[in-house]
Amino acid sequence: MAGYLLIPLNNGFLIEQSAVYLMSKCFVSICFLTVLLLNSNHLFSQTSEINQLESSLGSIKDSIKYVDVLNRIAMLSHMNYRDSCQYYAAKAKAIAIRHDYSKGIADASNCEGIYNVAVNNYLSAKYFNDALRLYRSINDQENVCQVLMNIGLMMNVDKEEKEAIKYIYLAYEKSKTLEHDSIRSLLITNLMYIDQHLSESRREQLFKEGKAIAEKYHDQRVLLSYEQLSGIKLYNSGEKQRGIAIQVRGLAKADSLGLQNTKVLFYMGLGDTFLDLENPERGIDFYKKGLESSRKYSYPDLYIQFAERLYDYYKTQNQMDKAYYYMGLLLAKRDMISKATNKSGYNYMNFALNENENEELKIKENSNLKLISLLGCLFALSIALLFLFYRSLKVKKLYGEVQRELHETALKQNTELQQTNHFNTMLISVIAHDIRQPFNNIVMLSSIFNTDIDLLTEHEKMDVMAELSETSQKSLSFMDGLLEWIKSQKNGFKYQPSKIILNDLIPEANAFFKIAQAKKGLKMVLAIPEQTEILVHRQMLLFIIRNILNNATKYSPVNGVITISTHLEDQKTVIAIKDQGPGMSQEKLDKLFKANSTDWENTKDKGAGLALNISYEMALMMGVKIWATSTIGEGTTFYLSRITQDL
C-alpha cells in the first residue's frame, strides 16, 4: 500500500506567469490534499471499490487478509469521508497487533498519519515515524520511500522548508532503485511543489518525466492532477476558455470517480479563476460548494481556506453581515483544530528522539561488526573485556544524557502548555470585557427602535439606524484589532505600520462610548493640532486608545471632562488622555500593566487589567512607550510616546 499528500499552504487569485514558472507556483492557486494507492494499475470508481471491499469483509476468514482489506478501505476513505479513514485504520491496527502482523500495523499507522496531516501534525509525525520504523524492519523499500515522502510533505505544512526538502529528496533517490517505479510520478509532483529553487529547465524535465510515468501505468488519478496543471498553464498563457474547460472537465471526472477530495480542490481552483475573470457570482458559488463539501467530507484544512476566501471577499465588498458569518465559521474551526492539537500532547521532539534512536541502532550495529573483526585478530578475550567496560561507561553516560534531555523536553512542553493556557485565559477575559460595550450599544439602540418606534420622528429613526450602522462597523474594526493581536502571538507575524491622522482616529476609538458618555454628561475635549500624523499599526492603536477611553468613561464623575492632548518631548509626539476620576495609589499604578492587575478600584473587573496588559504588549510591538500618572481624588492620565523619534 502507498499513498501521497500534496498540501500547499498559500491561497489567492490566479496571476499571470510564464508557463514553466507556473509549474512551481500552480499549487498556490489550487490547494491539493490527495491520498493514492498504488496496488493496482486499473482505475476503479472510488465509492464502488469501497462498497465492494466492505461487502467482502464478512466472507474473509484469514485475519491477515482481513487487516489488508481494512487498511485498503482506510486509505480509500480518505478521499471521501476522512473520519472513516481513522475508523478503519484503528480497527486494522488492533487486529494486526494481536497477530503481530508488522506490515498491517505499519499500513494502519501510515493511514493514521495521513488522516492527521494539516489537522494535528504532532500526531501525524508520531504515526509516520512508527510506520517508517516498521517498514524498514521488514525491508519494504517501496513503502519506506512513500512514508519518507509523506514526512517531507508534513514538514512542509509546518513551514519546515529545509527538513521538507531533505525528506523529499531522500524518497526521490530511494525511488530510483525500486523495481516498481510508479511512485516516482507522485514524488516528482511533490518535489516540484516543495523545492521552489529548481531551475526552469529542470522543472520542465521533471514535469515530462512524472507525466510519462503516470501514463505508463495508466494512473488516471495522478494524470488528473497533471491535466489540471495543463489547464492552468493554458489559462495563464492567454487561452483562458481552454484552460477553464479543462478544469471543468476535470471536476466532472473527479466527481464520476468518487474522488471527493480532488473535486473540492477543483472547486477552489475554479472559484479563483472566475474571481480573476471578474465573475464573482460564479466564483463565490464554487467557493460555497467547496465549503459545504469540505464540511460534509471532513476536510477541516480546506474548510478553513474556503472560509477565509469568503470572509475576505465579503469584507472587500463591505457586506459585513456575511463577512461576520464566515469569520465565525473560520474561528470555530480553528478553535477545534487547536483543541485537538493541545489534547494530543505530542510534538516534533517525540519524532526526533525516535529518529535518533534509529541512527543509534545503526551505529551500534556497525560497532558490533567491528568488534567481531577485532576479536578475531587481536587478543580476543582481553580486548573484549576492555571494550565491554568502555561500552558500559559510555552507555551509562548516554543514559544520563538521555534522561536529562527527556527532562528538559518535559519542562519545555509544560511551559508551552502553560503559555497556551495563559494566552487563552487572557483572550477569553478580554473578549468578555471589551466586546460587551459595542453589543450593549447595539442591543440598546435596537430596543429603542423596536419599543418606541411610534414615538420617534423620522429624523430620530434615521439617527438610531445611523448609530446602529456606525456601532456595527466599529465592532468589526474592534474584532480586526483583536485578531491582529492574536496573530501577533503566532510565529511569522509581520508588523506593518502606516501613517495615521490622530484627529481622525480618536473619534473612531470613542464611538463605542458616546452613548454612555452622553448619559453621564461627560465632555470630550480634543487639544490636538490638525493633521497630526503618527506612524503606527492602526488596529493596535485603536485597541489601546479604546481601552483607555473605556476606563475613563467608566470612572469619570457625572458632568466630568475627558481631555486628549498632544505635545512634543525630545522631538517625539506624546499623547495624553486625562480623566477626572477617583485616581489610584502608586501601588496600583505599579501593577497596572501586569496580567493579574485590577482595573482601578474595581477589584472584580479582571478583564480590564488583562486588556491593559495586552495594550502594553501591543505598544511594545509598535515601539511605543505607555505609562500612567494619577492623584487620588483628581484623576488619572495615560501617556503614549514612541521609544524612537517619529519617522
N, C-alpha and C positions, 0 to 999 in steps of 0.2 A: 504494500500500500504506500502511496506517496501523495503529497499534497503541497500546494504552494499558496502564498499570500502576496497580494500587491496592495500596499496601503499608503498612498500619497497623503500628505497632511495638509497641503495647501488647498485653497479654493479660490474661485474668482471667475470672471468672464473670459471668453476666448480672446486672444490677441493675435495680431499679425506677426508671423515669424517665418524664417526660412524653413524649407522642407526638412533639411537634415537636423537643424537645431530643434525643430518641433519634436523629433523622436525623444529628446531628452526632457522635454517640458510638457508633453501632451498630457501626462497624468496630473498636472496641476489643474487642468480643467475637467478631467474625468476621473473621479476617485474610484479605484478598484479595491475590492476585498474579495478575492476569489479563492476557492479551495478545489483541487482537482485530483482525481485518482488516475493512476497510470496502469492499472492491471489489464486493461482491455484496449484494443485499437479500434473497436467499433463504437459507434455513437448510439446511446440509448436515451430515451426520454427520462429526465431526472426523476419525475414523480412515478413513472411507470416502473423503473428499476427498484425504487424504494418499496413500492407496493408488492412487487414480486418477491423481494428479499424478505419483507415482513411476513408474507404468506407462507414462505418456505420454512420459517423458524420452527413451526410446530412439528415438522416432519424430520428435523435434523436430530440424530441421536448421538453423534460424535461431538464431544464438548469442545474440542479444538476447532472443528469446522464451525460450530455454533458461535464461538468467540470471533472468528474471522468474519462471519456474516454480520454480527453486531457492530464490529468496527467499521465494516464497509457502509452499513446504514448510517453510522455516526458521521462518517466523512461526507457522504452524500447529503445528509440532512443539513449540514452547514450551509449548503447552497439554497435551502428552503427555509425551514424553521430551525434557527440556531439552537433553541432550547433542547430540541430533540437530539442534537449532536452531543450535548453534555449528558443527557439521559442515557443514550445507548453506549457512550464511551465508558461511563461509570459502571454500567451493568456488565459490559465486556471485561473490564479490568477486574471486577470482583471474582468472576468465574476464572479468568486467566491466573489470578493469584492463587486460587485454590488448587489449580492443576500445575502450578509452577511453569506456566507457558510464557517464556520470556518475550517472544515476538508479539503475542497477544497483549501483554502488559505494555510493551513499547508502543504498539499501534494505538492503544487506548490513551496513553499519556500524550502522544502526538496530537490526537484529536482534542484532548482537553487543553493542550497548549494553544491550538488554533482557535478554539472556542473563546479563549480569554484574551487573545491579542486585541489591542486597542480598547479593551474594556477593563482588564486587570492584568497589566503586563508583569506584575510581580509574580502572580501565579503562573502566567504563561511561561516565564523564564524557568520556573521550577519544573513544570511538566516537560518542556522541551529538553532540559538537561537530563531528566530521568530517562526519556526516550533515547537520547543520544548515547548515554552510557550503556543501555541495554542493546541497542543496535550494534555498537562496537563489540560488545562481549560475544555476540553471535555472528560477527563478521558480515552483517547485512549492509554492504557498502552503498547500495542504491538508496536505502533509507537514511544512512548516515549523511549522505550527500544532501537529501532534501531537508533533513532536520537542520543541518548547518545553514541552509538557505533560509529556512523559517526563522532561525535565531537572528540572522542578519537583518531580515525584514522587520522583526520585532524591535531590534535595536534602533532601526531607522525611525520607527514610530515615536520613540522617545528622544529622537534627535541626537543619538549617539553615532555620529557620522563615521568616525574612524572605526569603531567596533563593527558597525554595519557593513562597511566595505571589506573589512578583514574577513568576516564570516562568509560573505557572498563570494569572495574570490577563493576561499578555501573550498567551498562547494563547487565552484566552477572548475578549478584544477582537478578535483577528485572526479568530476563527471567525465573527464577526458578518458579515464581508464575503465569506465563502465561498459559492460557488454551490451546492455540495453540503454541507448543514449537518448531516449525520448524526453527525459527530464531536462536535457540541455536547452530545449526550446523555452522551458519555464525559467531556467536560470538566466538565460540570455535576456529575456524580457525584464526580469528583476534587476539584472546587472545594469542595463541601460537606464533604468529608473533611479537606482541608488547612486551610481557613480556619475555625478554631474560633470566630471573633469575629462570625460572621454572626448577625443578629437572627433570632428565631423566624419572623417573617412572611416575611423574605427567604429563609430556608431552605425554608419551605413552598412558596414561589413557585418556587424553583429545582427542587425535587423534582417538582412537577407539570410544569414545562417539560421537564425531562430525560426523564421517563417518556413524555410526549406525543410527543417526537421519536423515541424508540425504537419506540413503537407505529406511528408514521407510516411508518417504514422496515421494520417487521416484524423488528426486530433482536432475535431471541429471546435471544441471549447477554446483552445488556445488560438486557433485560426480566427475565431470571432473577435478576440482582442486585437489581433493584427489588422483585421478588417476595419475595426473601429479607429485604429491609428491612421489607416489609409484615408478614411473618411475625413478625419480632422485635418490631415495634411492637405487634402483637396480643398477643404473649406478655407484654410489659411492661405492657400496659393491663389485664391480668387474664384475657384469653381465651387461657389457656395451651395448651389442647389444639388450638385452631385454629392458633395460632402454630406449634406443633410439627408439625402435619400439613402446613403449607405448607413447612416446612424439609425434612421427609422426602420430600415430593413433588418439591421442587427437587433433592434429592440423586439421586433416581431419574432425573430428567430430564437432569441433568448427566452421569450415567453413560451414558444411552442416546445422548447426543450425542458421547460420547468426550471430554468436557471434563474431563480428569483433574485439572487444577489446581483447577477450581471444585468438583469432587467432594471433593477433600481439604479445602477450606475449609468445606464443609458438614459434614464430619466434626468439624471443630474447633467450629463453632457448636453442633452437636447435643451434643457432649461437654460444653461449657459449660452448655448448657440442662439436661441431665439431672443434672449435679452440683448445679446450682442447685435442682432438684426433689428433692434428696437421694436420688437413684437412682444411686449411684456405680458399680454393676455395668455399667449401660448406658453411662454417661458414659465410664468408663475403656475400655470396649470400642471406642467411637468414637475415642478418643484413640489407641489401639493401631493401629486400622485406618488412621488418618491418618498415624501414624508410619511404618508399613510402606509405604503408598502414596508418601509423601514420599521415602523411600529408593529405592523402585522407579523412580519417575519423575524423580529427581534434582531435588528442591526442598530444598536444604540449609537455607534460611532457615526454612521451615515445619517441617522436621525438628527444628530446634533448639527451636522453640516447643512442639511436641508433647513432646519430651524434657523440657523444663522443667516442663510441666504434670504429667507423670507423676512426675517426681522430687519436686516439691512435694507432690503428693497422697500418695505413699507415705511421705514423710518425716513429714507430719502424722498419718498413721495408724501411725507408729512401726514400719513394715515396712522395716527398714533394709537387708535383703539386696536387696530390689527397688529401694529408693532408690539404693543403691550402683550397681546395674546401669545405671539410667538416667542417673545422674550421669556414669558412664564414657562412655556414648554421647554425652552433651552435650559433655563436654570434648574428646573425639576429633574431633567435627565442628567445634567452634570452632577447634581447632588447625589443621585442614585449611584452613578459610577464612582464618585468619591467615597461614598459609604462602603461600597463593595471592596475598594482598594484598601481602605483603612482596616476593614474587618479581616482581610486575609492575613496580615501580619508578615508577609514575605517581602523581601526586597532583593536587589541585584547582588547583595553580599552573599546571600544563600547560593545564588547561581555561581558566583565567582569562587566560593570556597569549594564547591563540588568540582569545578573545572581544575582548580589547583590540586585537588585530591587525585584526579586522573593523571595529571602530569607527574605527581609524586610517585604514583604506582608505576609509571613508565620508567622513572629514574631508578626506582628500587629494582625493577626487573633487570635493567642494564647492569646495575651494581652486582646483582646475584650472578649474572653471566661472567662478569669479570672475576668475581670471587672464585668461581669454579675453575677458571683457567689458571688463576694464581695458585689455587690449592694443588693443581696438578703439576705445577712447575717448581714451586718453591716451598720448602719446609711446611708441608701440608697442615700438620696439627698445630704448630706454634703460630703460623700466620692466621689460621682460622680463629684461634683463641684471641689473638690480638685484635683481629678485625671485629669479632663479635663484641669485644669490650668497647671498642671505638664506636660501633654502631649503637650499643646500649646507651652510651653517654649522649650521642647525637640525637637519638630518639627521645631521650628524657628532656633534652634541651628543646627539641622541636615541639614536644608535647606541652611544655611550659609556654612556649611562644603561641601555640595554637589556642591554649586556654586564655592567654592574655588577649589575643585578637578577638576571640569569641566574646569575652567580657566587654571589650571596647565596642564591639558591634552591638551588643545588647544595650549598652548605655546610650549609644547613638540613636538606636531605634526608639528607646524610651523618650529621649529628648525630642525627637521628631514628632512622636505622638503627642507629647505634652504641648509642643508648639502648635500642632494642628488643633488640639482641643482648645487651647488658649485663643487661637485665631477665630474658631467657630463661635466660642462664647462671646468674644468681642463683637463679631458680626451680628449675632442674634440680638445682643443688647442694644447696639446702635440702631438697628432696624426698628426694634420695639420702641426706642426712644424718639428717633428723629423722623420716622415715616408717619408717626401718629398725627403730627401737626397738619401737613397738607391734606391728609384724608379727613381729618376733623373739619377742615375748611370746606372740603367738597361736600361732606355729609350735611353740614350746617346750611350751606348755600342751597343744596338740593331740597332740604327740609323747608326752607323759606319759600322756595319756588313752588313746591308741591302743596304746602299747607296754606300759605297766604296769597295764592295766585290771584284770587278775586280782589284782594286789597291793594294789589300792586298796579301802578300805572305801566303803560307800555315802555316808557323810558326806564323805569325801575326794573322791569323784567329784563330788558336788554342789558342793564348794568349787572344783574345777577348772572345772566348767561355769560357775559364777558368775563366776570370774575371766575366763574366755573372753568371757562376755557383757559384763562391765564394760570389758574392753580394747577390744572391738569398738565399744561405744558411745563410748568416749573417742577411738578412731581417727576416727570420724565427726566428733566435735567438733573434733579437730585439723584435719581436712580443711576443715571450715567456717571455722576460723580462717585457714587458708592462703588459701581462696577470698576471704575478706574483705580480706586484704592485696592479692590480685590485683586485686579490684575497686577498691581504693583507688588503684591506679596508673592507672586509666582515668578519662576525663572523666565528670563527672556523679555521682561517688560522694559520698554524703551520710553524714557521720559522725554516728551516733546513739548516745550513751552511755546507760547505765542504772545504777541503784544496785545494788551487789553487796555481799553479806556476805563479807568476806575469809576468814573461817574455813571457809566452805563451798567457796570457790574453790581454796584451797591443796591439799586432798586430791584434788580433781579433776585439777589440774595434775600432781600427783605420781603419779597412778595408773599411768602407763607405767613408772615406775622402781622400783616396790615390790619386784619380783622381784630386780632387780639389787642393790638396797639390802639385801635380806634375805641374799643370797649373801655380801655383804661385811660383814654385821653392822652396817650403818650405822643410826644412830638419828636420827629426825626429831623435833626439838623445836620446838613452836609456842608462842611467847610473844606472843600476840595477844589483846587484850581481846575478850570475846564481843560479838557484834553490831556489830563494827567495820564501818562502811559506807564505800564509796568510789564515786565517780561516774566510771565508765569504760566502754569498749566491752568486753563480756565476752570475746568470742573473741580480740580482740587481746591483752588482758592475760593470758589463758590461754597464748597463744603465747609471750609474753615470759617468763613465770614458768617455763613448761615447758622452755625452752631453758636458762635459768639452772640449774634443778634437774638437767637432763641433765648439764651440765658439773660441777656439784657432786658428783653421784653418781659420775661417771667418775673424778674426780681426788681424791676423798676417800680416806684410808687405811682399811685394814680396821679395823672397830670404831670408825670415826670418828663425828662428830656434825655434822649439818646443822641449823643454827638459823635459824628465820624469826621475826622480831620486828617490832614497830612502835613508833614514838614520835612525839611531836608536835614540830615545829620551825617556829617562826613561824606557828603555827596551821595548819600543813599536816601531813597524815599522811605519815610516811616509812616505807617497807617496807624491811627489811634482810634479806638472805639470805646467811648466812655458812657457809663450809665450812672444813675443816682440811686442805686440800690443800697442794701444794708451793708455792703462791703464784707470783707473777711479778714481773718487773722493771718499773720505771717506764716504760721504753721500750716494753714490750709493752702496758702499760696505756694509753699514749697512742695506740696503734694498734688498740685492742681493738674499737672500733665502726666501723672502716673496712672497706670491702667486701673488701679483699685481706689483712686481718689473719688471723693463725692462731689456733687455739684453744689458749690457754695454751702448754704446752711441746710440744704435738703439731703440728709444722710441716706435716704432711701432711694434716691434717684441715681442709681449706678450708671444708667445709660449715658447720661450727660458726661460723666467723668471719662467713660470709655471713648465717647465721641471726641472729647478734648485730647485724649491720648492719640487717637487716630489723626486728629488735626495736627498734632505735634509731629507725627511721623511724616505726614504729607508735606509739612513746612520744611522739614529737613531735606526731603527728596527734591524740593524746588530750590534749595539753597536759601531758605528764608528762616529768620530767627523769630520766634514767637515767645512773648513773656507778658506778665501782668503785674500791675501795682494796685493796691487797694488800701482804703482807710475805712475803719469801722464807722458806720453811720453816714459816710459821704459817697460811697460808690466804688466801682471798680473800673479800671482802664486796661484794655488789652492792646498790645502793640505788635505790629508785624513789620519786619525790616529785612532786606536782603543781606546775606552774610558778606557777599562781594558787592562791588559797585554795580549799579544798574547798567545794563547793556543798551 
